[in-house]
Amino acid sequence: MENGLVTADGTKVLTVEEYDRFVQAVPNKFRPIFEMNVITGMRYIELQRLYKNPGWYFQDRNQIILPKEAQKKVKQKAPKRTIDKLPSTFPYLFKAFSEGRRPPDRTSWWDNLSRWSEKAGISPKVSPKTPRKTIESWMLKAGIPEIEIYSRQGHDPITSLRHYQSLSFTDYEMRDTVVPNNPSSEL
């Protein structure tokens, strides 16, 4: 069932209901990888680098600080990027992620996501960009100030406008969208 939550570049954005269905289709050994990807909103390559560099996560501050070498993006200008607004349960997920299976290469991950999408009945299929675009969209729709989303994700305001702000969640889809540390969201 296609619901129209697709960014301008064709990336599928999950509703909460679709997310729940998709996670159930993901084998347990891969769930920490997918859930980390969604919660952090990191690019998949950054997630792979985080796995090799767990010291980038600072549990006492519940933050991930990505140095320039973690990002390696052509247009990257910032010397580091801080990923915060992480849920209080994040240390448990990080432990499962860092002690679990290594994130597969991008091609294998793409194939896995495609297979799990079909199993969960999600169309268009989930892609490696879906977790990042999903959390960005959820944060925006939940009322997180745009500047916090831009800096967390390493975007400029133009990129955000072009990709996410045109998405239209229904009231029903929004009722379950909960983003940590947002006073307007239920916890």
ABEGO torsion letter per residue (X at the ends): XBAGBBBAAGBBBBBAAAAAAAAAABBAAAAAAAAAAAAAGBBAAAAAAAAABAAABBAAAGBBBBBAAAAGBAABABABBBBBGBBAAAAAAAAAAAABBBBBBAAAAAAAAAAAAAAAGBOBBBBAAAAAAAAAAAAAAAGBBAAAAAAAAGBBAAAAAAAAAABBBBAAAAAABBBBGBAABBX
